[in-house]
Amino acid sequence: MSEADDQFAGASSRSNKHSPRVDEELEHEIQGMLKADRSTRAEEWREVEPVAEGEPDIHADPAGTLVGGTPVGMDHDAVVARAEIARWLVRADFPSNGPDLVEAAMDHRAPDAVVDELRRLPEGETYERVGDVVRALGYPTET
């Protein structure tokens, strides 16, 4: 193939979408958004309306709680603990007993806090899933 076929030519010479002048205009339009980190539209009707006065802010997380995301019967700490334990144990680790789960967590390079928590598991019991482990550790689970 020869260079006359434009296979090796730069993208700007192959592009037939619009001209370099239009490219520069488009780049100029988005500069405000990039620098301001917000929309800079001139037509206000295109903007997303702000939250009305007196209405709840849907982006807020009041008092750091998991509003709408906490299962009934669980509190924030139980959700965080279960998530952290589940993060370091995989399905292949179950069914298993306490010492084997401690070993599995260490193999997965779990933090010391998670390993220490798993060491509290009662001996002689087999756990089928993370929910069983969390229950055995005394955390509330969903009802």
CORGI-V359467 format. One record per residue. N is the residue number from 1. PHI is phi in whole degrees, 0 to 359 (999 if undefined). BURIAL is # if it has 16 or more other C-alpha atoms within 10 Angstrom, else .. Layout:
n=<N,N>
phi=<PHI,PHI>
burial=<BURIAL,BURIAL>
This chain:
n=<1,2,3,4,5,6,7,8,9,10,11,12,13,14,15,16,17,18,19,20,21,22,23,24,25,26,27,28,29,30,31,32,33,34,35,36,37,38,39,40,41,42,43,44,45,46,47,48,49,50,51,52,53,54,55,56,57,58,59,60,61,62,63,64,65,66,67,68,69,70,71,72,73,74,75,76,77,78,79,80,81,82,83,84,85,86,87,88,89,90,91,92,93,94,95,96,97,98,99,100,101,102,103,104,105,106,107,108,109,110,111,112,113,114,115,116,117,118,119,120,121,122,123,124,125,126,127,128,129,130,131,132,133,134,135,136,137,138,139,140,141,142,143>
phi=<999,253,289,293,282,67,292,258,285,295,299,293,279,271,292,236,289,201,278,301,296,292,302,294,296,296,297,296,297,271,302,298,296,293,280,273,59,200,290,234,290,278,272,296,294,274,287,286,289,288,294,291,296,90,269,291,279,287,266,278,237,300,57,71,269,267,296,78,246,267,298,300,96,242,249,302,297,293,296,295,296,296,296,291,293,294,296,255,241,251,304,295,282,249,292,200,259,304,300,292,291,297,297,297,297,292,296,275,61,291,297,302,298,290,298,297,296,292,293,282,299,298,281,84,248,252,249,271,204,298,301,295,295,297,299,293,277,93,278,291,239,298,256>
burial=<.,.,.,.,.,.,.,.,.,.,.,.,.,.,.,.,.,.,.,.,.,.,.,.,.,.,.,.,.,.,.,.,.,.,.,.,.,.,.,.,.,.,.,.,.,.,.,.,.,.,.,.,.,.,.,.,.,.,.,.,.,.,.,.,.,.,.,.,.,.,.,.,.,.,#,.,.,#,#,.,.,#,.,.,#,#,.,#,#,.,.,.,#,#,.,#,#,#,#,.,#,#,#,#,#,#,.,.,.,#,.,.,.,#,#,.,.,#,#,.,#,.,.,.,.,#,#,.,#,#,#,.,#,#,.,#,.,.,#,#,#,.,.>
